[in-house]
Amino acid sequence: MDNKGQETIELISRAEAAQYLNICLSTLDKLINDRKFYGKVNIGRRVFIDKGQLNKYIQENMY
């Protein structure tokens, strides 16, 4: 949290997220387009991933 009590968000690119999870970009795209995933951030035409939300999604959806 920063000094105002708000959490900081770490955004990573699609390529970084795919590398982080050791999956290909098409598999990542399927994951981030899941209606249960809330970490996709569009800035203009670029897509970024909230790393905290990605970790949360993975933990909640592991088998």
N, C-alpha and C positions, 0 to 999 in steps of 0.2 A: 504494500500500500504506500501511496505517496503521502506527503505531509498534510493533505486535505482529507484523508480518510478514504480516498478513492483508490481502487485497484488499478495498477498499470497493466496494460495489455501489450503482449508481445506478438506482433504480426510477423509472419514468415510467408515467403512466396510459395506458390504451388510446388515448384521444384524442390525447395528446401523441405517442405512437408513430406513430399514423396520420398526424398532421401532419408529423412528422419524416421519414417515408418518402414523403409526398405521395400517400397512398392512402386509400381509404374504410375505415370501420370493419369492414365485412363482409369486405373483402379481408384486412385485418389479422387478423381472427378466423380465417380460413382458414390464414393463415401461422402463427399462434401455436398452432394446434391440430395442426400437422404433428408427427408423432412424432419428427422430427429436431431440433425446436426445444426447447431446455432453459431458456429464459429467462422462462417464464410463472410468476408468483408470485401465489398466491391468499392474500389476507388477509381473512378473513371471506368475504363475498360479492363483495368487490372484486377485480379482476384488475389486476395491475401487470406491467410488462415490465422485465426487466433490460436496460438499454441496451447494456451490453457484450456480452451474449449475442446481442442483436438484431443488432448490427454484425457479430459473428462469423458468425452464420447467413447474413446477406446476402452477405458476402464469399465464403463457402464455396459458396453456391448461385447466384451470378451466372453468367449464360451468356456 
